[in-house]
Amino acid sequence: MVRKILNGIYCYIGIGSNLGDALQNCRDAVYRLSQIRATQLTGVSSFYKSEPVGIENQDWFVNAVVEIKTGLTPNELLHALQSIENAMGRKREIKGGPRIIDLDLLFYGQDIIDEPDLQVPHPEIHKRRFVLEPLNEVASYFIHPVFGVSVRGLKDRLNDRKIVEYLSPSLFQNVKQDGRVPGKNNYTGQSR
């Protein structure tokens, strides 16, 4: 079955983990994102290992960014992301603390949303190398709707000195034409 999302919105989701097998947690999240209704996976960055921000006395994170096309509203998409986090065992005990998975809605097309539970674009994008490095892979020319600057431009002027290192290739070669990732344990880890 081929899923077609004719009139969807392109969105970018940040993925992060630093508990357990963080790389596998992020890969599992990519698989789960590909299963969201009315949504098609259209791009996946490489995976990066990054120094923690905020609470520094914790394990390093694995980070990536996924591009999707969705027919969901911003709040429906947020609910889907939170459902994935909950299903994967996410605990919200310490803000900025260790987590098995973190899914952030970075951009919802060019929309600007400022609600108590949802701020889009994500308010910290322009300050975080661990977001801009993978985001630049999948959306370098995307224009930030608040700053009017491309992702590449934001990355080039970034002052963040935290270490972000390439870890593993993208999973995008494993994405089927319908935007789904076959079987969550079928990751080859092959380079593009």
Contacts in CASP RR format, 6 or more apart in sequence:
PFRMAT RR
TARGET T0000
AUTHOR 0000-0000-0000
METHOD contacts of the structure
MODEL  1
MVRKILNGIYCYIGIGSNLGDALQNCRDAVYRLSQIRATQLTGVSSFYKS
EPVGIENQDWFVNAVVEIKTGLTPNELLHALQSIENAMGRKREIKGGPRI
IDLDLLFYGQDIIDEPDLQVPHPEIHKRRFVLEPLNEVASYFIHPVFGVS
VRGLKDRLNDRKIVEYLSPSLFQNVKQDGRVPGKNNYTGQSR
1 178 0 8 1.000
2 177 0 8 1.000
2 178 0 8 1.000
3 40 0 8 1.000
3 178 0 8 1.000
3 179 0 8 1.000
3 180 0 8 1.000
4 40 0 8 1.000
5 38 0 8 1.000
5 39 0 8 1.000
5 40 0 8 1.000
5 69 0 8 1.000
5 70 0 8 1.000
5 71 0 8 1.000
7 71 0 8 1.000
8 69 0 8 1.000
8 70 0 8 1.000
8 71 0 8 1.000
9 69 0 8 1.000
9 70 0 8 1.000
9 71 0 8 1.000
9 108 0 8 1.000
9 109 0 8 1.000
9 111 0 8 1.000
10 42 0 8 1.000
10 67 0 8 1.000
10 68 0 8 1.000
10 69 0 8 1.000
10 107 0 8 1.000
10 109 0 8 1.000
11 67 0 8 1.000
11 68 0 8 1.000
11 69 0 8 1.000
11 70 0 8 1.000
11 77 0 8 1.000
11 105 0 8 1.000
11 106 0 8 1.000
11 107 0 8 1.000
11 108 0 8 1.000
11 109 0 8 1.000
12 65 0 8 1.000
12 66 0 8 1.000
12 67 0 8 1.000
12 68 0 8 1.000
12 105 0 8 1.000
12 106 0 8 1.000
12 107 0 8 1.000
12 135 0 8 1.000
12 138 0 8 1.000
12 139 0 8 1.000
12 142 0 8 1.000
13 33 0 8 1.000
13 65 0 8 1.000
13 66 0 8 1.000
13 67 0 8 1.000
13 68 0 8 1.000
13 81 0 8 1.000
13 103 0 8 1.000
13 104 0 8 1.000
13 105 0 8 1.000
13 106 0 8 1.000
14 63 0 8 1.000
14 64 0 8 1.000
14 65 0 8 1.000
14 66 0 8 1.000
14 102 0 8 1.000
14 103 0 8 1.000
14 104 0 8 1.000
14 106 0 8 1.000
14 131 0 8 1.000
14 134 0 8 1.000
14 135 0 8 1.000
15 26 0 8 1.000
15 29 0 8 1.000
15 30 0 8 1.000
15 63 0 8 1.000
15 64 0 8 1.000
15 65 0 8 1.000
15 66 0 8 1.000
15 101 0 8 1.000
15 102 0 8 1.000
15 103 0 8 1.000
16 22 0 8 1.000
16 25 0 8 1.000
16 26 0 8 1.000
16 29 0 8 1.000
16 61 0 8 1.000
16 62 0 8 1.000
16 63 0 8 1.000
16 64 0 8 1.000
16 99 0 8 1.000
16 101 0 8 1.000
16 102 0 8 1.000
16 103 0 8 1.000
17 23 0 8 1.000
17 25 0 8 1.000
17 26 0 8 1.000
17 29 0 8 1.000
17 61 0 8 1.000
17 62 0 8 1.000
17 99 0 8 1.000
17 100 0 8 1.000
17 101 0 8 1.000
17 102 0 8 1.000
18 52 0 8 1.000
18 58 0 8 1.000
18 59 0 8 1.000
18 60 0 8 1.000
18 61 0 8 1.000
18 62 0 8 1.000
18 98 0 8 1.000
18 99 0 8 1.000
19 25 0 8 1.000
19 59 0 8 1.000
19 98 0 8 1.000
19 99 0 8 1.000
19 100 0 8 1.000
20 100 0 8 1.000
22 59 0 8 1.000
22 61 0 8 1.000
22 62 0 8 1.000
23 47 0 8 1.000
23 62 0 8 1.000
23 167 0 8 1.000
23 168 0 8 1.000
25 62 0 8 1.000
25 88 0 8 1.000
25 100 0 8 1.000
25 101 0 8 1.000
26 47 0 8 1.000
26 62 0 8 1.000
26 63 0 8 1.000
26 64 0 8 1.000
26 101 0 8 1.000
27 47 0 8 1.000
27 171 0 8 1.000
27 184 0 8 1.000
27 187 0 8 1.000
28 88 0 8 1.000
28 101 0 8 1.000
28 184 0 8 1.000
29 84 0 8 1.000
29 88 0 8 1.000
29 101 0 8 1.000
29 103 0 8 1.000
30 41 0 8 1.000
30 44 0 8 1.000
30 64 0 8 1.000
30 66 0 8 1.000
30 171 0 8 1.000
30 181 0 8 1.000
31 181 0 8 1.000
31 183 0 8 1.000
31 184 0 8 1.000
32 84 0 8 1.000
32 87 0 8 1.000
32 88 0 8 1.000
32 184 0 8 1.000
33 39 0 8 1.000
33 41 0 8 1.000
33 66 0 8 1.000
33 68 0 8 1.000
33 84 0 8 1.000
33 103 0 8 1.000
34 41 0 8 1.000
34 175 0 8 1.000
34 179 0 8 1.000
34 180 0 8 1.000
34 181 0 8 1.000
35 180 0 8 1.000
36 68 0 8 1.000
36 70 0 8 1.000
36 72 0 8 1.000
36 77 0 8 1.000
36 80 0 8 1.000
36 84 0 8 1.000
37 72 0 8 1.000
37 80 0 8 1.000
38 70 0 8 1.000
38 71 0 8 1.000
38 72 0 8 1.000
39 68 0 8 1.000
39 69 0 8 1.000
39 70 0 8 1.000
39 71 0 8 1.000
39 72 0 8 1.000
39 77 0 8 1.000
39 80 0 8 1.000
40 68 0 8 1.000
40 69 0 8 1.000
40 70 0 8 1.000
40 178 0 8 1.000
40 179 0 8 1.000
41 66 0 8 1.000
41 67 0 8 1.000
41 68 0 8 1.000
41 175 0 8 1.000
41 179 0 8 1.000
41 180 0 8 1.000
41 181 0 8 1.000
42 67 0 8 1.000
42 68 0 8 1.000
42 69 0 8 1.000
42 179 0 8 1.000
43 66 0 8 1.000
43 67 0 8 1.000
43 68 0 8 1.000
43 138 0 8 1.000
43 170 0 8 1.000
43 172 0 8 1.000
43 175 0 8 1.000
44 64 0 8 1.000
44 65 0 8 1.000
44 66 0 8 1.000
44 67 0 8 1.000
44 138 0 8 1.000
44 170 0 8 1.000
44 171 0 8 1.000
44 172 0 8 1.000
44 175 0 8 1.000
45 64 0 8 1.000
45 65 0 8 1.000
45 66 0 8 1.000
45 134 0 8 1.000
45 135 0 8 1.000
45 137 0 8 1.000
45 138 0 8 1.000
45 170 0 8 1.000
46 64 0 8 1.000
46 134 0 8 1.000
46 137 0 8 1.000
46 166 0 8 1.000
46 167 0 8 1.000
46 168 0 8 1.000
46 169 0 8 1.000
46 170 0 8 1.000
47 62 0 8 1.000
47 63 0 8 1.000
47 64 0 8 1.000
47 134 0 8 1.000
47 167 0 8 1.000
47 168 0 8 1.000
47 169 0 8 1.000
47 170 0 8 1.000
48 62 0 8 1.000
48 63 0 8 1.000
48 64 0 8 1.000
48 130 0 8 1.000
48 133 0 8 1.000
48 134 0 8 1.000
48 164 0 8 1.000
48 165 0 8 1.000
48 166 0 8 1.000
48 167 0 8 1.000
49 60 0 8 1.000
49 61 0 8 1.000
49 62 0 8 1.000
49 63 0 8 1.000
49 164 0 8 1.000
49 165 0 8 1.000
49 166 0 8 1.000
49 167 0 8 1.000
50 60 0 8 1.000
50 61 0 8 1.000
50 62 0 8 1.000
50 63 0 8 1.000
50 129 0 8 1.000
50 130 0 8 1.000
50 162 0 8 1.000
50 163 0 8 1.000
50 164 0 8 1.000
50 165 0 8 1.000
51 60 0 8 1.000
51 61 0 8 1.000
51 130 0 8 1.000
51 162 0 8 1.000
51 163 0 8 1.000
51 164 0 8 1.000
52 58 0 8 1.000
52 59 0 8 1.000
52 60 0 8 1.000
52 61 0 8 1.000
52 97 0 8 1.000
53 96 0 8 1.000
53 128 0 8 1.000
53 130 0 8 1.000
53 162 0 8 1.000
54 96 0 8 1.000
55 94 0 8 1.000
55 96 0 8 1.000
55 97 0 8 1.000
58 97 0 8 1.000
58 98 0 8 1.000
59 98 0 8 1.000
61 130 0 8 1.000
62 167 0 8 1.000
63 130 0 8 1.000
63 131 0 8 1.000
63 133 0 8 1.000
63 134 0 8 1.000
63 164 0 8 1.000
64 134 0 8 1.000
64 170 0 8 1.000
65 106 0 8 1.000
65 131 0 8 1.000
65 134 0 8 1.000
65 135 0 8 1.000
65 137 0 8 1.000
65 138 0 8 1.000
65 139 0 8 1.000
66 138 0 8 1.000
67 138 0 8 1.000
67 139 0 8 1.000
70 77 0 8 1.000
72 80 0 8 1.000
74 105 0 8 1.000
74 108 0 8 1.000
74 111 0 8 1.000
74 113 0 8 1.000
74 118 0 8 1.000
74 120 0 8 1.000
75 118 0 8 1.000
77 105 0 8 1.000
77 108 0 8 1.000
78 105 0 8 1.000
78 117 0 8 1.000
78 118 0 8 1.000
81 103 0 8 1.000
81 104 0 8 1.000
81 105 0 8 1.000
82 103 0 8 1.000
84 101 0 8 1.000
84 103 0 8 1.000
85 101 0 8 1.000
85 102 0 8 1.000
85 103 0 8 1.000
88 100 0 8 1.000
88 101 0 8 1.000
89 100 0 8 1.000
89 101 0 8 1.000
90 99 0 8 1.000
90 100 0 8 1.000
90 101 0 8 1.000
90 102 0 8 1.000
91 99 0 8 1.000
91 100 0 8 1.000
104 122 0 8 1.000
104 131 0 8 1.000
105 118 0 8 1.000
105 120 0 8 1.000
105 122 0 8 1.000
106 120 0 8 1.000
106 121 0 8 1.000
106 122 0 8 1.000
106 125 0 8 1.000
106 131 0 8 1.000
106 135 0 8 1.000
107 120 0 8 1.000
107 121 0 8 1.000
107 122 0 8 1.000
107 139 0 8 1.000
107 142 0 8 1.000
107 144 0 8 1.000
107 145 0 8 1.000
108 120 0 8 1.000
109 145 0 8 1.000
110 143 0 8 1.000
110 145 0 8 1.000
111 120 0 8 1.000
111 145 0 8 1.000
112 120 0 8 1.000
112 121 0 8 1.000
112 145 0 8 1.000
112 146 0 8 1.000
113 119 0 8 1.000
113 120 0 8 1.000
121 144 0 8 1.000
121 145 0 8 1.000
121 146 0 8 1.000
122 131 0 8 1.000
124 131 0 8 1.000
125 131 0 8 1.000
125 132 0 8 1.000
125 135 0 8 1.000
125 144 0 8 1.000
125 154 0 8 1.000
126 132 0 8 1.000
126 144 0 8 1.000
126 147 0 8 1.000
126 154 0 8 1.000
126 158 0 8 1.000
127 158 0 8 1.000
127 160 0 8 1.000
128 160 0 8 1.000
129 155 0 8 1.000
129 158 0 8 1.000
129 160 0 8 1.000
129 162 0 8 1.000
129 164 0 8 1.000
130 162 0 8 1.000
130 164 0 8 1.000
132 151 0 8 1.000
132 154 0 8 1.000
132 155 0 8 1.000
132 158 0 8 1.000
133 155 0 8 1.000
133 164 0 8 1.000
135 142 0 8 1.000
135 151 0 8 1.000
135 155 0 8 1.000
136 151 0 8 1.000
136 152 0 8 1.000
136 155 0 8 1.000
137 170 0 8 1.000
139 151 0 8 1.000
140 150 0 8 1.000
140 151 0 8 1.000
140 152 0 8 1.000
141 150 0 8 1.000
141 151 0 8 1.000
141 152 0 8 1.000
142 150 0 8 1.000
142 151 0 8 1.000
143 149 0 8 1.000
143 150 0 8 1.000
144 150 0 8 1.000
144 151 0 8 1.000
144 154 0 8 1.000
147 154 0 8 1.000
149 157 0 8 1.000
168 189 0 8 1.000
169 189 0 8 1.000
169 190 0 8 1.000
169 191 0 8 1.000
169 192 0 8 1.000
170 192 0 8 1.000
171 181 0 8 1.000
171 187 0 8 1.000
171 189 0 8 1.000
172 192 0 8 1.000
173 188 0 8 1.000
173 190 0 8 1.000
173 192 0 8 1.000
174 181 0 8 1.000
174 182 0 8 1.000
174 186 0 8 1.000
174 187 0 8 1.000
174 188 0 8 1.000
175 181 0 8 1.000
176 182 0 8 1.000
END
